[in-house]
Amino acid sequence: MEGRIKLLIVDDDAQQSDTLVQYFGAKDDVEVIGACSSTTEAALMIKQTNPDALITDMVMPKADGLSLLERLNSSEFAAMPQTIVVSAATSDILVQTACNLGAKFYLVKPCDNDMLYRRLQDMFVSEDFISRSSAKTPQERAPQERALYERITTMFLSIGIAPHIKGYRYLRRAIAMAVSDPQLIDGITKKLYPKIAVQYDTTASKVERAIRHAIEIAWSRGKIENINRFIGFDIYTNKDKPTNGEFIALIVDKLRLEYGAA
């Protein structure tokens, strides 16, 4: 993205709002165009200023953050800002609904401002955000990789794959590795599974079965509409369960498009 990121902050906690305004106001690549304490005021400011990004609380008086996201998804607005939700509320339903309505990240309060800033930047990176050409050292790659894992985790929650489910960490790792190296998609069984097996001191067949279990959990919980919403197409039904490779490839392709990767 060229120029500074036009940012609007929505939080009914005046102290928190002032802190964020001061923090982001000191960043050379961010322009804080306003701060407000209600969704009504936020909607008006979005129409007037057309911000690039929005940081919003979830629980506020009169109308919550979800109602704001719902309005942003309507024809009332020309475009939806890139949105980060920062909230003390950690309900799975809230997280899932916020992501379904377009939130890119859902961070839990208290949230480190430096991390929040990194997530804001991540939403506007134009190249392959975990490629080794753009991040040559481990120190440079670490924040980008964290952003990717947080995005995958948020997506998993929205489709019903929780961290305690068998196969969760294997599937998350498989997607992250394939985003970084798309050629692994062409060798799911011979390349990707063995690489993951080595990292977790297990076997490729166990990795494959565990990933299969995680995908089946998502289908058994009836989260198909959330999967279709994430992908952007009504591609699946309850009867159309994808193979491991099909599921990984679709999610990887979506994430690479979302972050501007080639």
Order of alpha helices (4+ residues) and beta strands (2+ residues): beta-alpha-beta-alpha-beta-alpha-beta-alpha-beta-alpha-alpha-alpha-alpha-alpha-alpha-alpha
